[in-house]
Amino acid sequence: MKNRRIRQAVIIVVVAISCAVGAKALQPPERRVIHVAAERFTFAPSQLTVTTGEEIELRLTSDDTAHGFHIADTDVNVVIPKRGGEELVVTFKAPAPGRYPFECNRMCGAGHDFMRGVLVVRPRADQAVTR
C-alpha cells in the first residue's frame, strides 16, 4: 500500500513538472521593446539592431510635428502623431538578416529628406547571412 502511494505521488509530481514545462513552451516569446523618438529631422536612435525572427515592439513618439515611419521591404508604414499625441505602438517580426533603411515618409519640413535610419537585422547563431 505504501509503495503504491509513493508511486502515485511520483507520477503526480512528474505530470505536474511536465505540464509546467509544456505551458512555458506554449507561451508566446516576449517582445523586445524599442523606443524611437522623432524630432527635427532625426530619429533617436537612428540605428536599430535586432535578430532575425525576433518579436519587436516599437514605441514611436514625436517631439514636434507628425512624422512618417517606414521600414523598407517590410509592412511597417505608419504616421507618428505630433507632440502631445499618444505613443504609437508597432509590432513586427524581424525579417531576414540584412540592412533595412527606415525613413520619415511624411513631409515634415526643410530637413525631411535627411530623416533616415537603418534597421540592422543580424542572423541567429544558427543562420548564415543571405542578404
A tleap script that builds the chain and sets N, CA, C and O, in Angstrom:
source leaprc.protein.ff14SB
mol = sequence {
  NMET LYS ASN ARG ARG ILE ARG GLN ALA VAL
  ILE ILE VAL VAL VAL ALA ILE SER CYS ALA
  VAL GLY ALA LYS ALA LEU GLN PRO PRO GLU
  ARG ARG VAL ILE HIE VAL ALA ALA GLU ARG
  PHE THR PHE ALA PRO SER GLN LEU THR VAL
  THR THR GLY GLU GLU ILE GLU LEU ARG LEU
  THR SER ASP ASP THR ALA HIE GLY PHE HIE
  ILE ALA ASP THR ASP VAL ASN VAL VAL ILE
  PRO LYS ARG GLY GLY GLU GLU LEU VAL VAL
  THR PHE LYS ALA PRO ALA PRO GLY ARG TYR
  PRO PHE GLU CYS ASN ARG MET CYS GLY ALA
  GLY HIE ASP PHE MET ARG GLY VAL LEU VAL
  VAL ARG PRO ARG ALA ASP GLN ALA VAL THR
  CARG
}
set mol.1.N position { 0.827 -1.184 0.000 }
set mol.1.CA position { 0.000 0.000 0.000 }
set mol.1.C position { 0.878 1.256 0.000 }
set mol.1.O position { 0.605 2.221 -0.713 }
set mol.2.N position { 1.952 1.220 0.828 }
set mol.2.CA position { 2.826 2.372 0.932 }
set mol.2.C position { 3.548 2.624 -0.396 }
set mol.2.O position { 3.673 3.771 -0.827 }
set mol.3.N position { 4.025 1.552 -1.045 }
set mol.3.CA position { 4.704 1.689 -2.331 }
set mol.3.C position { 3.771 2.252 -3.401 }
set mol.3.O position { 4.194 3.033 -4.254 }
set mol.4.N position { 2.521 1.857 -3.351 }
set mol.4.CA position { 1.544 2.342 -4.313 }
set mol.4.C position { 1.346 3.855 -4.143 }
set mol.4.O position { 1.277 4.577 -5.138 }
set mol.5.N position { 1.256 4.335 -2.925 }
set mol.5.CA position { 1.096 5.778 -2.670 }
set mol.5.C position { 2.329 6.557 -3.128 }
set mol.5.O position { 2.218 7.660 -3.662 }
set mol.6.N position { 3.495 5.971 -2.914 }
set mol.6.CA position { 4.724 6.626 -3.338 }
set mol.6.C position { 4.748 6.738 -4.864 }
set mol.6.O position { 5.080 7.788 -5.414 }
set mol.7.N position { 4.392 5.639 -5.541 }
set mol.7.CA position { 4.341 5.659 -6.996 }
set mol.7.C position { 3.344 6.698 -7.496 }
set mol.7.O position { 3.646 7.422 -8.445 }
set mol.8.N position { 2.174 6.789 -6.890 }
set mol.8.CA position { 1.165 7.779 -7.278 }
set mol.8.C position { 1.693 9.199 -7.067 }
set mol.8.O position { 1.486 10.082 -7.900 }
set mol.9.N position { 2.368 9.398 -5.957 }
set mol.9.CA position { 2.929 10.724 -5.673 }
set mol.9.C position { 3.992 11.093 -6.707 }
set mol.9.O position { 4.042 12.229 -7.179 }
set mol.10.N position { 4.846 10.119 -7.054 }
set mol.10.CA position { 5.881 10.366 -8.053 }
set mol.10.C position { 5.240 10.679 -9.409 }
set mol.10.O position { 5.675 11.597 -10.105 }
set mol.11.N position { 4.226 9.929 -9.777 }
set mol.11.CA position { 3.528 10.169 -11.042 }
set mol.11.C position { 2.909 11.567 -11.049 }
set mol.11.O position { 2.997 12.277 -12.050 }
set mol.12.N position { 2.297 11.956 -9.963 }
set mol.12.CA position { 1.687 13.292 -9.878 }
set mol.12.C position { 2.748 14.381 -10.035 }
set mol.12.O position { 2.535 15.362 -10.747 }
set mol.13.N position { 3.887 14.206 -9.372 }
set mol.13.CA position { 4.971 15.189 -9.474 }
set mol.13.C position { 5.497 15.250 -10.904 }
set mol.13.O position { 5.706 16.342 -11.433 }
set mol.14.N position { 5.713 14.107 -11.535 }
set mol.14.CA position { 6.220 14.077 -12.913 }
set mol.14.C position { 5.230 14.745 -13.860 }
set mol.14.O position { 5.633 15.528 -14.720 }
set mol.15.N position { 3.943 14.449 -13.714 }
set mol.15.CA position { 2.923 15.071 -14.571 }
set mol.15.C position { 2.886 16.578 -14.342 }
set mol.15.O position { 2.792 17.343 -15.302 }
set mol.16.N position { 2.958 17.011 -13.100 }
set mol.16.CA position { 2.935 18.444 -12.793 }
set mol.16.C position { 4.134 19.159 -13.414 }
set mol.16.O position { 3.984 20.242 -13.980 }
set mol.17.N position { 5.319 18.562 -13.313 }
set mol.17.CA position { 6.516 19.169 -13.910 }
set mol.17.C position { 6.387 19.208 -15.427 }
set mol.17.O position { 6.730 20.211 -16.054 }
set mol.18.N position { 5.897 18.131 -16.017 }
set mol.18.CA position { 5.720 18.084 -17.465 }
set mol.18.C position { 4.738 19.155 -17.931 }
set mol.18.O position { 4.964 19.806 -18.951 }
set mol.19.N position { 3.667 19.336 -17.197 }
set mol.19.CA position { 2.679 20.364 -17.549 }
set mol.19.C position { 3.289 21.760 -17.443 }
set mol.19.O position { 3.051 22.610 -18.300 }
set mol.20.N position { 4.068 21.992 -16.401 }
set mol.20.CA position { 4.690 23.310 -16.213 }
set mol.20.C position { 5.672 23.602 -17.344 }
set mol.20.O position { 5.693 24.716 -17.868 }
set mol.21.N position { 6.479 22.623 -17.726 }
set mol.21.CA position { 7.437 22.801 -18.815 }
set mol.21.C position { 6.692 23.005 -20.132 }
set mol.21.O position { 7.072 23.864 -20.928 }
set mol.22.N position { 5.653 22.238 -20.367 }
set mol.22.CA position { 4.857 22.373 -21.588 }
set mol.22.C position { 4.165 23.718 -21.668 }
set mol.22.O position { 4.096 24.311 -22.745 }
set mol.23.N position { 3.655 24.209 -20.560 }
set mol.23.CA position { 2.989 25.513 -20.542 }
set mol.23.C position { 3.979 26.619 -20.866 }
set mol.23.O position { 3.639 27.561 -21.582 }
set mol.24.N position { 5.183 26.521 -20.356 }
set mol.24.CA position { 6.215 27.526 -20.648 }
set mol.24.C position { 6.552 27.507 -22.134 }
set mol.24.O position { 6.738 28.568 -22.731 }
set mol.25.N position { 6.635 26.342 -22.736 }
set mol.25.CA position { 6.959 26.221 -24.153 }
set mol.25.C position { 5.848 26.796 -25.029 }
set mol.25.O position { 6.124 27.268 -26.132 }
set mol.26.N position { 4.605 26.767 -24.563 }
set mol.26.CA position { 3.481 27.268 -25.333 }
set mol.26.C position { 3.312 28.780 -25.235 }
set mol.26.O position { 2.577 29.361 -26.034 }
set mol.27.N position { 3.964 29.427 -24.289 }
set mol.27.CA position { 3.836 30.866 -24.140 }
set mol.27.C position { 4.503 31.558 -25.320 }
set mol.27.O position { 5.567 31.137 -25.774 }
set mol.28.N position { 3.867 32.636 -25.821 }
set mol.28.CA position { 4.499 33.349 -26.928 }
set mol.28.C position { 5.800 33.997 -26.453 }
set mol.28.O position { 5.931 34.355 -25.283 }
set mol.29.N position { 6.757 34.144 -27.366 }
set mol.29.CA position { 8.015 34.765 -26.956 }
set mol.29.C position { 7.774 36.214 -26.539 }
set mol.29.O position { 6.889 36.884 -27.070 }
set mol.30.N position { 8.562 36.681 -25.597 }
set mol.30.CA position { 8.426 38.065 -25.166 }
set mol.30.C position { 8.892 38.977 -26.282 }
set mol.30.O position { 9.862 38.682 -26.981 }
set mol.31.N position { 8.194 40.083 -26.441 }
set mol.31.CA position { 8.595 41.062 -27.437 }
set mol.31.C position { 9.686 41.954 -26.872 }
set mol.31.O position { 9.683 42.302 -25.691 }
set mol.32.N position { 10.591 42.304 -27.718 }
set mol.32.CA position { 11.613 43.277 -27.348 }
set mol.32.C position { 11.055 44.663 -27.626 }
set mol.32.O position { 10.593 44.938 -28.734 }
set mol.33.N position { 11.095 45.525 -26.640 }
set mol.33.CA position { 10.552 46.871 -26.766 }
set mol.33.C position { 11.687 47.837 -27.090 }
set mol.33.O position { 12.707 47.872 -26.401 }
set mol.34.N position { 11.490 48.625 -28.158 }
set mol.34.CA position { 12.463 49.633 -28.562 }
set mol.34.C position { 11.727 50.970 -28.685 }
set mol.34.O position { 10.738 51.077 -29.411 }
set mol.35.N position { 12.213 51.981 -27.973 }
set mol.35.CA position { 11.641 53.320 -28.031 }
set mol.35.C position { 12.367 54.118 -29.108 }
set mol.35.O position { 13.597 54.137 -29.155 }
set mol.36.N position { 11.592 54.777 -29.975 }
set mol.36.CA position { 12.169 55.621 -31.013 }
set mol.36.C position { 11.472 56.974 -30.959 }
set mol.36.O position { 10.244 57.051 -30.993 }
set mol.37.N position { 12.266 58.045 -30.876 }
set mol.37.CA position { 11.727 59.403 -30.863 }
set mol.37.C position { 12.071 60.094 -32.175 }
set mol.37.O position { 13.203 60.012 -32.652 }
set mol.38.N position { 11.086 60.774 -32.752 }
set mol.38.CA position { 11.293 61.556 -33.966 }
set mol.38.C position { 11.258 63.034 -33.595 }
set mol.38.O position { 10.357 63.489 -32.890 }
set mol.39.N position { 12.257 63.780 -34.083 }
set mol.39.CA position { 12.274 65.219 -33.815 }
set mol.39.C position { 13.259 65.909 -34.739 }
set mol.39.O position { 14.377 65.435 -34.942 }
set mol.40.N position { 12.838 67.017 -35.289 }
set mol.40.CA position { 13.691 67.895 -36.103 }
set mol.40.C position { 14.606 67.118 -37.037 }
set mol.40.O position { 15.825 67.287 -37.032 }
set mol.41.N position { 13.998 66.285 -37.818 }
set mol.41.CA position { 14.667 65.602 -38.916 }
set mol.41.C position { 15.653 64.525 -38.493 }
set mol.41.O position { 16.612 64.236 -39.208 }
set mol.42.N position { 15.414 63.929 -37.324 }
set mol.42.CA position { 16.218 62.787 -36.885 }
set mol.42.C position { 15.323 61.774 -36.179 }
set mol.42.O position { 14.252 62.101 -35.668 }
set mol.43.N position { 15.798 60.550 -36.171 }
set mol.43.CA position { 15.213 59.508 -35.340 }
set mol.43.C position { 16.260 59.172 -34.283 }
set mol.43.O position { 17.448 59.074 -34.589 }
set mol.44.N position { 15.824 58.997 -33.061 }
set mol.44.CA position { 16.750 58.610 -31.996 }
set mol.44.C position { 16.185 57.378 -31.300 }
set mol.44.O position { 15.123 57.444 -30.680 }
set mol.45.N position { 16.890 56.262 -31.400 }
set mol.45.CA position { 18.151 56.056 -32.103 }
set mol.45.C position { 17.919 55.954 -33.610 }
set mol.45.O position { 16.808 55.677 -34.061 }
set mol.46.N position { 18.978 56.181 -34.374 }
set mol.46.CA position { 18.863 56.106 -35.834 }
set mol.46.C position { 19.304 54.745 -36.363 }
set mol.46.O position { 19.160 54.463 -37.553 }
set mol.47.N position { 19.835 53.911 -35.491 }
set mol.47.CA position { 20.156 52.530 -35.872 }
set mol.47.C position { 19.547 51.593 -34.843 }
set mol.47.O position { 19.770 51.725 -33.639 }
set mol.48.N position { 18.777 50.650 -35.347 }
set mol.48.CA position { 18.146 49.629 -34.501 }
set mol.48.C position { 18.754 48.290 -34.892 }
set mol.48.O position { 18.768 47.939 -36.071 }
set mol.49.N position { 19.250 47.548 -33.931 }
set mol.49.CA position { 19.872 46.256 -34.214 }
set mol.49.C position { 19.060 45.164 -33.532 }
set mol.49.O position { 18.847 45.192 -32.320 }
set mol.50.N position { 18.608 44.197 -34.337 }
set mol.50.CA position { 17.766 43.107 -33.853 }
set mol.50.C position { 18.258 41.799 -34.463 }
set mol.50.O position { 19.172 41.792 -35.287 }
set mol.51.N position { 17.650 40.711 -34.056 }
set mol.51.CA position { 17.990 39.386 -34.577 }
set mol.51.C position { 16.815 38.867 -35.399 }
set mol.51.O position { 15.659 39.036 -35.012 }
set mol.52.N position { 17.106 38.247 -36.516 }
set mol.52.CA position { 16.052 37.746 -37.386 }
set mol.52.C position { 15.083 36.852 -36.608 }
set mol.52.O position { 15.497 36.026 -35.795 }
set mol.53.N position { 13.804 37.031 -36.870 }
set mol.53.CA position { 12.764 36.253 -36.214 }
set mol.53.C position { 12.347 36.806 -34.869 }
set mol.53.O position { 11.361 36.342 -34.296 }
set mol.54.N position { 13.068 37.783 -34.351 }
set mol.54.CA position { 12.763 38.361 -33.043 }
set mol.54.C position { 11.460 39.163 -33.121 }
set mol.54.O position { 11.217 39.879 -34.092 }
set mol.55.N position { 10.633 39.030 -32.090 }
set mol.55.CA position { 9.402 39.815 -32.000 }
set mol.55.C position { 9.767 41.202 -31.479 }
set mol.55.O position { 10.354 41.333 -30.405 }
set mol.56.N position { 9.417 42.235 -32.243 }
set mol.56.CA position { 9.800 43.608 -31.916 }
set mol.56.C position { 8.545 44.444 -31.667 }
set mol.56.O position { 7.552 44.333 -32.387 }
set mol.57.N position { 8.612 45.273 -30.644 }
set mol.57.CA position { 7.567 46.257 -30.373 }
set mol.57.C position { 8.232 47.628 -30.379 }
set mol.57.O position { 8.997 47.965 -29.476 }
set mol.58.N position { 7.932 48.410 -31.405 }
set mol.58.CA position { 8.440 49.777 -31.482 }
set mol.58.C position { 7.453 50.692 -30.791 }
set mol.58.O position { 6.247 50.598 -31.020 }
set mol.59.N position { 7.955 51.574 -29.951 }
set mol.59.CA position { 7.123 52.600 -29.314 }
set mol.59.C position { 7.616 53.937 -29.852 }
set mol.59.O position { 8.671 54.439 -29.465 }
set mol.60.N position { 6.823 54.491 -30.750 }
set mol.60.CA position { 7.215 55.671 -31.506 }
set mol.60.C position { 6.552 56.926 -30.957 }
set mol.60.O position { 5.347 56.944 -30.705 }
set mol.61.N position { 7.353 57.978 -30.773 }
set mol.61.CA position { 6.832 59.266 -30.324 }
set mol.61.C position { 7.470 60.375 -31.150 }
set mol.61.O position { 8.524 60.192 -31.759 }
set mol.62.N position { 6.807 61.531 -31.159 }
set mol.62.CA position { 7.347 62.713 -31.821 }
set mol.62.C position { 7.470 63.826 -30.803 }
set mol.62.O position { 6.592 64.024 -29.962 }
set mol.63.N position { 8.577 64.552 -30.893 }
set mol.63.CA position { 8.783 65.694 -30.013 }
set mol.63.C position { 8.423 67.002 -30.707 }
set mol.63.O position { 8.642 68.076 -30.147 }
set mol.64.N position { 7.875 66.928 -31.914 }
set mol.64.CA position { 7.446 68.133 -32.607 }
set mol.64.C position { 6.202 67.847 -33.452 }
set mol.64.O position { 5.113 67.690 -32.900 }
set mol.65.N position { 6.340 67.778 -34.741 }
set mol.65.CA position { 5.212 67.591 -35.645 }
set mol.65.C position { 4.983 66.099 -35.928 }
set mol.65.O position { 5.732 65.249 -35.447 }
set mol.66.N position { 3.951 65.796 -36.704 }
set mol.66.CA position { 3.714 64.407 -37.107 }
set mol.66.C position { 4.798 63.987 -38.101 }
set mol.66.O position { 5.231 64.780 -38.937 }
set mol.67.N position { 5.222 62.744 -37.999 }
set mol.67.CA position { 6.242 62.188 -38.890 }
set mol.67.C position { 5.765 60.832 -39.405 }
set mol.67.O position { 4.963 60.157 -38.760 }
set mol.68.N position { 6.264 60.450 -40.560 }
set mol.68.CA position { 6.030 59.108 -41.054 }
set mol.68.C position { 7.144 58.204 -40.548 }
set mol.68.O position { 8.204 58.678 -40.138 }
set mol.69.N position { 6.896 56.907 -40.581 }
set mol.69.CA position { 7.922 55.930 -40.222 }
set mol.69.C position { 7.697 54.711 -41.099 }
set mol.69.O position { 6.720 53.980 -40.939 }
set mol.70.N position { 8.625 54.506 -42.032 }
set mol.70.CA position { 8.513 53.385 -42.966 }
set mol.70.C position { 9.835 52.628 -42.992 }
set mol.70.O position { 10.897 53.221 -43.184 }
set mol.71.N position { 9.760 51.299 -42.793 }
set mol.71.CA position { 10.944 50.442 -42.898 }
set mol.71.C position { 10.867 49.736 -44.246 }
set mol.71.O position { 9.914 49.006 -44.518 }
set mol.72.N position { 11.876 49.956 -45.090 }
set mol.72.CA position { 11.910 49.365 -46.431 }
set mol.72.C position { 11.763 47.844 -46.376 }
set mol.72.O position { 12.284 47.186 -45.475 }
set mol.73.N position { 11.052 47.309 -47.346 }
set mol.73.CA position { 10.869 45.864 -47.516 }
set mol.73.C position { 10.151 45.191 -46.352 }
set mol.73.O position { 10.288 43.985 -46.148 }
set mol.74.N position { 9.379 45.975 -45.582 }
set mol.74.CA position { 8.550 45.425 -44.509 }
set mol.74.C position { 7.163 46.054 -44.614 }
set mol.74.O position { 6.931 46.938 -45.439 }
set mol.75.N position { 6.253 45.590 -43.773 }
set mol.75.CA position { 4.902 46.155 -43.729 }
set mol.75.C position { 4.810 47.355 -42.785 }
set mol.75.O position { 3.726 47.912 -42.607 }
set mol.76.N position { 5.913 47.756 -42.183 }
set mol.76.CA position { 5.889 48.875 -41.241 }
set mol.76.C position { 5.836 50.183 -42.028 }
set mol.76.O position { 6.788 50.553 -42.714 }
set mol.77.N position { 4.693 50.878 -41.913 }
set mol.77.CA position { 4.468 52.129 -42.628 }
set mol.77.C position { 3.373 52.875 -41.881 }
set mol.77.O position { 2.188 52.657 -42.131 }
set mol.78.N position { 3.771 53.764 -40.954 }
set mol.78.CA position { 2.810 54.406 -40.062 }
set mol.78.C position { 3.078 55.911 -39.973 }
set mol.78.O position { 4.091 56.409 -40.464 }
set mol.79.N position { 2.151 56.614 -39.339 }
set mol.79.CA position { 2.319 58.035 -39.047 }
set mol.79.C position { 2.419 58.187 -37.531 }
set mol.79.O position { 1.550 57.738 -36.785 }
set mol.80.N position { 3.495 58.828 -37.100 }
set mol.80.CA position { 3.710 59.082 -35.672 }
set mol.80.C position { 2.979 60.381 -35.329 }
set mol.80.O position { 3.243 61.411 -35.949 }
set mol.81.N position { 2.069 60.352 -34.358 }
set mol.81.CA position { 1.340 61.579 -34.002 }
set mol.81.C position { 2.266 62.685 -33.510 }
set mol.81.O position { 3.338 62.421 -32.965 }
set mol.82.N position { 1.828 63.944 -33.714 }
set mol.82.CA position { 2.632 65.090 -33.273 }
set mol.82.C position { 2.764 65.114 -31.757 }
set mol.82.O position { 2.068 64.393 -31.042 }
set mol.83.N position { 3.685 65.973 -31.280 }
set mol.83.CA position { 3.942 66.113 -29.842 }
set mol.83.C position { 2.622 66.275 -29.094 }
set mol.83.O position { 1.719 66.983 -29.537 }
set mol.84.N position { 2.537 65.612 -27.972 }
set mol.84.CA position { 1.309 65.641 -27.187 }
set mol.84.C position { 0.359 64.515 -27.565 }
set mol.84.O position { -0.591 64.223 -26.839 }
set mol.85.N position { 0.621 63.885 -28.706 }
set mol.85.CA position { -0.199 62.746 -29.121 }
set mol.85.C position { 0.237 61.501 -28.374 }
set mol.85.O position { 1.244 61.498 -27.667 }
set mol.86.N position { -0.531 60.459 -28.544 }
set mol.86.CA position { -0.205 59.209 -27.862 }
set mol.86.C position { 0.995 58.524 -28.509 }
set mol.86.O position { 1.295 58.726 -29.686 }
set mol.87.N position { 1.653 57.729 -27.720 }
set mol.87.CA position { 2.739 56.891 -28.215 }
set mol.87.C position { 2.130 55.896 -29.201 }
set mol.87.O position { 1.090 55.298 -28.925 }
set mol.88.N position { 2.778 55.724 -30.343 }
set mol.88.CA position { 2.314 54.772 -31.344 }
set mol.88.C position { 3.079 53.473 -31.158 }
set mol.88.O position { 4.310 53.478 -31.127 }
set mol.89.N position { 2.362 52.356 -31.034 }
set mol.89.CA position { 2.996 51.053 -30.830 }
set mol.89.C position { 2.855 50.238 -32.111 }
set mol.89.O position { 1.752 50.047 -32.623 }
set mol.90.N position { 3.981 49.764 -32.617 }
set mol.90.CA position { 4.026 48.956 -33.831 }
set mol.90.C position { 4.738 47.657 -33.492 }
set mol.90.O position { 5.826 47.673 -32.916 }
set mol.91.N position { 4.130 46.535 -33.844 }
set mol.91.CA position { 4.772 45.242 -33.598 }
set mol.91.C position { 5.042 44.546 -34.928 }
set mol.91.O position { 4.253 44.637 -35.868 }
set mol.92.N position { 6.167 43.857 -34.983 }
set mol.92.CA position { 6.504 43.093 -36.181 }
set mol.92.C position { 7.564 42.064 -35.827 }
set mol.92.O position { 8.192 42.129 -34.770 }
set mol.93.N position { 7.744 41.128 -36.719 }
set mol.93.CA position { 8.771 40.105 -36.560 }
set mol.93.C position { 9.954 40.513 -37.436 }
set mol.93.O position { 9.779 40.813 -38.617 }
set mol.94.N position { 11.144 40.524 -36.864 }
set mol.94.CA position { 12.336 40.942 -37.608 }
set mol.94.C position { 12.511 40.058 -38.845 }
set mol.94.O position { 12.449 38.831 -38.754 }
set mol.95.N position { 12.729 40.690 -39.997 }
set mol.95.CA position { 12.860 39.932 -41.250 }
set mol.95.C position { 14.210 39.226 -41.363 }
set mol.95.O position { 14.943 39.090 -40.383 }
set mol.96.N position { 14.516 38.785 -42.567 }
set mol.96.CA position { 15.776 38.091 -42.858 }
set mol.96.C position { 16.963 38.995 -42.543 }
set mol.96.O position { 16.830 40.219 -42.546 }
set mol.97.N position { 18.103 38.406 -42.275 }
set mol.97.CA position { 19.289 39.217 -41.983 }
set mol.97.C position { 19.576 40.222 -43.101 }
set mol.97.O position { 19.389 39.935 -44.283 }
set mol.98.N position { 20.029 41.393 -42.697 }
set mol.98.CA position { 20.359 42.436 -43.666 }
set mol.98.C position { 20.193 43.809 -43.068 }
set mol.98.O position { 20.001 43.960 -41.861 }
set mol.99.N position { 20.268 44.817 -43.927 }
set mol.99.CA position { 20.104 46.221 -43.528 }
set mol.99.C position { 18.846 46.746 -44.206 }
set mol.99.O position { 18.702 46.651 -45.425 }
set mol.100.N position { 17.950 47.290 -43.421 }
set mol.100.CA position { 16.683 47.809 -43.904 }
set mol.100.C position { 16.589 49.295 -43.546 }
set mol.100.O position { 16.390 49.638 -42.381 }
set mol.101.N position { 16.732 50.177 -44.540 }
set mol.101.CA position { 16.623 51.600 -44.240 }
set mol.101.C position { 15.220 51.937 -43.745 }
set mol.101.O position { 14.236 51.344 -44.189 }
set mol.102.N position { 15.138 52.894 -42.823 }
set mol.102.CA position { 13.833 53.449 -42.469 }
set mol.102.C position { 13.902 54.949 -42.632 }
set mol.102.O position { 14.971 55.554 -42.559 }
set mol.103.N position { 12.733 55.539 -42.856 }
set mol.103.CA position { 12.687 56.959 -43.148 }
set mol.103.C position { 11.357 57.562 -42.745 }
set mol.103.O position { 10.364 56.865 -42.535 }
set mol.104.N position { 11.372 58.876 -42.645 }
set mol.104.CA position { 10.133 59.622 -42.495 }
set mol.104.C position { 9.557 59.749 -43.898 }
set mol.104.O position { 10.216 60.292 -44.785 }
set mol.105.N position { 8.361 59.266 -44.112 }
set mol.105.CA position { 7.752 59.344 -45.440 }
set mol.105.C position { 6.551 60.280 -45.437 }
set mol.105.O position { 5.618 60.124 -46.224 }
set mol.106.N position { 6.596 61.255 -44.536 }
set mol.106.CA position { 5.569 62.292 -44.464 }
set mol.106.C position { 6.299 63.631 -44.387 }
set mol.106.O position { 7.094 63.857 -43.476 }
set mol.107.N position { 6.030 64.507 -45.334 }
set mol.107.CA position { 6.728 65.797 -45.371 }
set mol.107.C position { 6.601 66.492 -44.019 }
set mol.107.O position { 5.499 66.751 -43.536 }
set mol.108.N position { 7.756 66.789 -43.418 }
set mol.108.CA position { 7.754 67.350 -42.065 }
set mol.108.C position { 8.566 68.637 -41.951 }
set mol.108.O position { 8.711 69.178 -40.855 }
set mol.109.N position { 9.096 69.133 -43.064 }
set mol.109.CA position { 9.850 70.374 -43.023 }
set mol.109.C position { 11.061 70.324 -43.925 }
set mol.109.O position { 11.246 69.378 -44.692 }
set mol.110.N position { 11.901 71.372 -43.823 }
set mol.110.CA position { 13.042 71.558 -44.723 }
set mol.110.C position { 14.059 70.415 -44.668 }
set mol.110.O position { 14.683 70.114 -45.685 }
set mol.111.N position { 14.241 69.784 -43.538 }
set mol.111.CA position { 15.223 68.707 -43.413 }
set mol.111.C position { 14.645 67.314 -43.574 }
set mol.111.O position { 15.301 66.325 -43.248 }
set mol.112.N position { 13.428 67.233 -44.072 }
set mol.112.CA position { 12.717 65.952 -44.191 }
set mol.112.C position { 13.551 64.888 -44.916 }
set mol.112.O position { 13.590 63.734 -44.489 }
set mol.113.N position { 14.213 65.273 -46.006 }
set mol.113.CA position { 14.948 64.291 -46.818 }
set mol.113.C position { 16.118 63.646 -46.075 }
set mol.113.O position { 16.648 62.629 -46.521 }
set mol.114.N position { 16.519 64.223 -44.955 }
set mol.114.CA position { 17.649 63.683 -44.191 }
set mol.114.C position { 17.193 62.809 -43.018 }
set mol.114.O position { 18.017 62.282 -42.271 }
set mol.115.N position { 15.897 62.665 -42.869 }
set mol.115.CA position { 15.345 61.949 -41.717 }
set mol.115.C position { 15.307 60.454 -42.022 }
set mol.115.O position { 14.306 59.918 -42.499 }
set mol.116.N position { 16.417 59.809 -41.734 }
set mol.116.CA position { 16.578 58.391 -42.076 }
set mol.116.C position { 17.289 57.638 -40.960 }
set mol.116.O position { 17.886 58.229 -40.060 }
set mol.117.N position { 17.205 56.335 -41.047 }
set mol.117.CA position { 17.915 55.463 -40.129 }
set mol.117.C position { 18.032 54.090 -40.765 }
set mol.117.O position { 17.720 53.916 -41.943 }
set mol.118.N position { 18.481 53.117 -39.986 }
set mol.118.CA position { 18.620 51.771 -40.528 }
set mol.118.C position { 18.280 50.736 -39.455 }
set mol.118.O position { 18.669 50.855 -38.293 }
set mol.119.N position { 17.546 49.730 -39.888 }
set mol.119.CA position { 17.271 48.549 -39.073 }
set mol.119.C position { 18.282 47.497 -39.498 }
set mol.119.O position { 18.268 47.041 -40.642 }
set mol.120.N position { 19.151 47.114 -38.584 }
set mol.120.CA position { 20.154 46.086 -38.862 }
set mol.120.C position { 19.642 44.778 -38.265 }
set mol.120.O position { 19.442 44.666 -37.055 }
set mol.121.N position { 19.435 43.800 -39.130 }
set mol.121.CA position { 18.946 42.502 -38.672 }
set mol.121.C position { 20.095 41.511 -38.766 }
set mol.121.O position { 20.593 41.200 -39.849 }
set mol.122.N position { 20.495 41.034 -37.616 }
set mol.122.CA position { 21.586 40.048 -37.548 }
set mol.122.C position { 21.002 38.644 -37.620 }
set mol.122.O position { 19.883 38.406 -37.165 }
set mol.123.N position { 21.757 37.721 -38.189 }
set mol.123.CA position { 21.267 36.339 -38.222 }
set mol.123.C position { 21.321 35.723 -36.828 }
set mol.123.O position { 22.132 36.108 -35.987 }
set mol.124.N position { 20.438 34.758 -36.612 }
set mol.124.CA position { 20.546 33.968 -35.384 }
set mol.124.C position { 21.832 33.160 -35.478 }
set mol.124.O position { 22.408 33.019 -36.556 }
set mol.125.N position { 22.265 32.647 -34.378 }
set mol.125.CA position { 23.515 31.879 -34.347 }
set mol.125.C position { 23.487 30.705 -35.320 }
set mol.125.O position { 24.534 30.279 -35.809 }
set mol.126.N position { 22.296 30.181 -35.604 }
set mol.126.CA position { 22.188 29.008 -36.480 }
set mol.126.C position { 21.927 29.380 -37.941 }
set mol.126.O position { 21.565 28.512 -38.734 }
set mol.127.N position { 22.104 30.659 -38.314 }
set mol.127.CA position { 21.844 31.097 -39.675 }
set mol.127.C position { 23.076 31.729 -40.302 }
set mol.127.O position { 23.987 32.181 -39.609 }
set mol.128.N position { 23.083 31.751 -41.630 }
set mol.128.CA position { 24.122 32.467 -42.379 }
set mol.128.C position { 23.480 33.712 -42.986 }
set mol.128.O position { 22.269 33.728 -43.208 }
set mol.129.N position { 24.240 34.718 -43.249 }
set mol.129.CA position { 23.724 35.958 -43.851 }
set mol.129.C position { 23.343 35.666 -45.288 }
set mol.129.O position { 24.123 35.079 -46.038 }
set mol.130.N position { 22.105 36.090 -45.684 }
set mol.130.CA position { 21.629 35.819 -47.045 }
set mol.130.C position { 21.345 37.092 -47.811 }
set mol.130.O position { 21.041 37.031 -49.002 }
set mol.131.N position { 21.434 38.235 -47.173 }
set mol.131.CA position { 21.077 39.472 -47.860 }
set mol.131.C position { 22.237 40.419 -47.830 }
set mol.131.O position { 22.143 41.527 -48.357 }
savepdb mol mol.pdb
quit
